[in-house]
């Protein structure tokens, strides 16, 4: 061997951060190289936005407050829905890693293994930012007219990224738990589909029956949709802003330890 | 701790999944700078053993030290001195060969500059330079195994675990892999290799541990194992059945087997040198026409068959 090898010796905390950074770079590279998935990231939100706006626009706009167009109402819902469904990719990526044996490779290295999860979750922020930009630009083209100012947009982006983190960690539990990619797909589907549709994402909750409405107004997606919507329309936030933040932090407080413990257990079998 | 001459010491390894006892008390010792082959059929417990030794799996019972570090208490220390490759490890398919090497190097705590330089060196050594910047999923089976092995060598660990490194490879890729493994050994790396190919263990390893059903059923050098099973055999073939008959009569009870199809007989050589001469001397005067003659050494296939009583592994 001709090359002199130099090793770094960092304190554990710093080496954990650097492991996470290496894994974030890895997962981000995956996102940019996985062309099929990247196409989905572009076209799925466009499809949803255009379909919902044109198909439901006419019927639903009658139920909206005067002066609010369905497209302006819908945008917050579509953004949140796209992110919620997009979090499935975190689960798939983790499930793939566990199945293909690369997790064993990482475990045989002197690194912090949880960095594998952190890498997938954090890099999901990148993919969702792409989705969000695509949606907003498409919306502007077909008539979306937001009333948010600069600070309002910062708040929207912050809230959306926080929500992405929360749902990616939630999704990480499914990725670690499920035994196959197919299982990941239907498991996330049956969790996320009812959550997004039984919410104020696409229709005002006033139009729902009593039971459904009670569920809808008390679940996290509605809080986040309402907060983002208020910021977009420039209407009062009421308590939706902090309830959305609390929900997201709460989801993370539960799902980070659960997914980490499950990951450590699953990986060592 | 003073480095011992035994780099890997495993004592009484046991592992069960429910009522399925995969390992029933395995002892393994690997001396510094040598290669030990763990030989056995599918399901013998080879991969489980490697996963325990490389800190991936906890044993139910037993102790292991690698380079003096306990694999449970000092797992992180153990991970700095080992490399793992083969069926229980993998490479990242969407990253290029070079990216895989540099990433794993940094996770081994190499400085970025060291990781890059070492990656280039390994790509050259393993004939992967042309494919270095292509995603690993475009690699052929042989290239992938070479990358896999290169990745485990990125930090030049003194101990390497090779879990069935040539399973599924075509003969040419297998030969090239054997060359690489022999080079590693020549550089003083301590190697534990698992294989289900008797020939592979025979060709590469200094010592062989044969396991079956979670237990060690034999161990020693290749020639020790072979001599345990049997003696050399002399096979002589003749022109026709009549000549064979005559020769069989002449040699008497030394003949253990005759074959009418190719008119040959087999003699066991208890003492190869003397018995060979004696046999040929006694045939010499008779002018019987020989058409062929060969001395067969026992193969590891014979060893395995006689130890397990089961069909050959391969």
Boltz contact constraints between the chains, C-beta under 6 A:
constraints:
  - contact:
      token1: [A, 1]
      token2: [B, 156]
      max_distance: 6.0
  - contact:
      token1: [A, 3]
      token2: [B, 117]
      max_distance: 6.0
  - contact:
      token1: [A, 3]
      token2: [B, 118]
      max_distance: 6.0
  - contact:
      token1: [A, 3]
      token2: [B, 121]
      max_distance: 6.0
  - contact:
      token1: [A, 5]
      token2: [B, 114]
      max_distance: 6.0
  - contact:
      token1: [A, 5]
      token2: [B, 156]
      max_distance: 6.0
  - contact:
      token1: [A, 6]
      token2: [B, 111]
      max_distance: 6.0
  - contact:
      token1: [A, 6]
      token2: [B, 114]
      max_distance: 6.0
  - contact:
      token1: [A, 7]
      token2: [B, 109]
      max_distance: 6.0
  - contact:
      token1: [A, 8]
      token2: [B, 109]
      max_distance: 6.0
  - contact:
      token1: [A, 8]
      token2: [B, 111]
      max_distance: 6.0
  - contact:
      token1: [A, 22]
      token2: [B, 106]
      max_distance: 6.0
  - contact:
      token1: [A, 30]
      token2: [B, 94]
      max_distance: 6.0
  - contact:
      token1: [A, 33]
      token2: [B, 94]
      max_distance: 6.0
  - contact:
      token1: [A, 100]
      token2: [B, 90]
      max_distance: 6.0
  - contact:
      token1: [A, 101]
      token2: [B, 90]
      max_distance: 6.0
  - contact:
      token1: [A, 102]
      token2: [B, 90]
      max_distance: 6.0
  - contact:
      token1: [A, 102]
      token2: [B, 92]
      max_distance: 6.0
  - contact:
      token1: [A, 104]
      token2: [B, 56]
      max_distance: 6.0
  - contact:
      token1: [A, 104]
      token2: [B, 88]
      max_distance: 6.0
  - contact:
      token1: [A, 104]
      token2: [B, 89]
      max_distance: 6.0
  - contact:
      token1: [A, 105]
      token2: [B, 89]
      max_distance: 6.0
  - contact:
      token1: [A, 105]
      token2: [B, 90]
      max_distance: 6.0
  - contact:
      token1: [A, 107]
      token2: [B, 56]
      max_distance: 6.0
  - contact:
      token1: [A, 108]
      token2: [B, 54]
      max_distance: 6.0
  - contact:
      token1: [A, 108]
      token2: [B, 84]
      max_distance: 6.0
  - contact:
      token1: [A, 109]
      token2: [B, 79]
      max_distance: 6.0
  - contact:
      token1: [A, 109]
      token2: [B, 107]
      max_distance: 6.0
  - contact:
      token1: [A, 109]
      token2: [B, 108]
      max_distance: 6.0
  - contact:
      token1: [A, 110]
      token2: [B, 76]
      max_distance: 6.0
  - contact:
      token1: [A, 110]
      token2: [B, 79]
      max_distance: 6.0
  - contact:
      token1: [A, 110]
      token2: [B, 80]
      max_distance: 6.0
  - contact:
      token1: [A, 111]
      token2: [B, 107]
      max_distance: 6.0
